[in-house]
């Protein structure tokens, strides 16, 4: 999960993308989702603008905080990010 100001080593997260808050499964507890979330399910902490409500909050799962923008994975637009993250999820 990312907010508009999240930065990765290869670039800056696209504001309003939210692909990393939808496509992958998350096994750790998330406020509002105590059992984590399955792949392709929208995280309850993703707001209407596709920004993480927990960005910068200590309750944000560590796995989410470690997920950073990667141009190869995230592609050129949100749809590519959703497709690529979903494919990675299936492969693992």
C-alpha positions in Angstrom: 0.0 0.0 0.0 1.3 3.4 -0.8 0.4 7.0 -0.4 1.0 9.8 -2.9 4.4 10.5 -1.4 5.8 7.0 -1.3 9.1 6.7 -3.0 10.9 3.6 -4.3 14.5 3.3 -5.4 13.6 3.6 -9.1 11.0 6.4 -9.1 8.0 7.7 -7.4 4.7 6.0 -6.8 1.8 7.1 -9.1 -0.7 8.9 -6.9 -4.1 7.2 -7.0 -2.8 3.9 -8.5 -3.4 1.6 -5.6 -2.5 -1.6 -7.5 -0.3 -2.8 -4.7 -3.3 -2.5 -2.3 -5.5 -4.6 -4.6 -3.5 -7.2 -6.6 -1.3 -9.0 -4.0 -2.5 -11.1 -1.1 -1.4 -9.8 2.3 -1.1 -12.4 5.1 -0.5 -10.0 8.0 -3.3 -8.3 9.8 -4.5 -5.0 8.5 -6.8 -2.7 10.6 -10.2 -3.7 9.5 -8.9 -6.9 7.9 -7.6 -9.0 10.9 -6.8 -12.0 8.7 -5.1 -10.0 6.0 -6.5 -9.9 2.4 -6.7 -12.2 -0.5 -5.2 -11.4 -3.9 -7.4 -9.2 -6.1 -9.4 -7.9 -3.0 -9.3 -4.2 -2.4 -7.8 -3.3 1.0 -10.3 -1.7 3.3 -7.7 1.0 4.0 -7.6 2.1 0.4 -9.7 5.3 0.1 -11.8 6.5 -2.8 -8.8 8.2 -4.4 -6.8 4.9 -4.2 -4.5 6.3 -1.4 -3.6 4.3 1.7 -5.4 5.7 4.8 -2.5 4.1 6.9 0.4 5.8 5.1 2.7 7.0 7.8 0.7 5.3 10.5 2.5 2.8 12.8 -0.5 0.4 12.3 0.4 0.0 8.6 1.7 -3.5 8.0 5.4 -3.8 7.5 4.9 -5.7 4.2 3.1 -2.7 2.9 5.7 -0.2 4.1 8.4 -2.3 2.3 6.6 -2.4 -1.0 8.2 0.4 -3.1 7.7 1.6 -6.7 9.6 -0.4 -9.3 9.2 0.8 -12.9 9.6 -2.7 -14.3 6.9 -4.1 -12.0 4.6 -1.1 -12.0 4.8 -0.4 -15.7 3.6 2.7 -17.4 0.1 2.9 -15.9 -2.2 1.5 -13.3 -3.6 -1.3 -15.5 -0.1 -2.6 -16.2 0.7 -2.5 -12.5 -2.4 -4.5 -11.6 -1.7 -7.1 -14.3 2.0 -7.4 -13.4 1.5 -7.6 -9.7 -1.3 -10.2 -10.2 0.9 -12.3 -12.4 3.7 -12.1 -9.8 1.2 -13.2 -7.1 0.2 -16.2 -9.2 3.8 -17.2 -9.9 4.6 -17.2 -6.2 
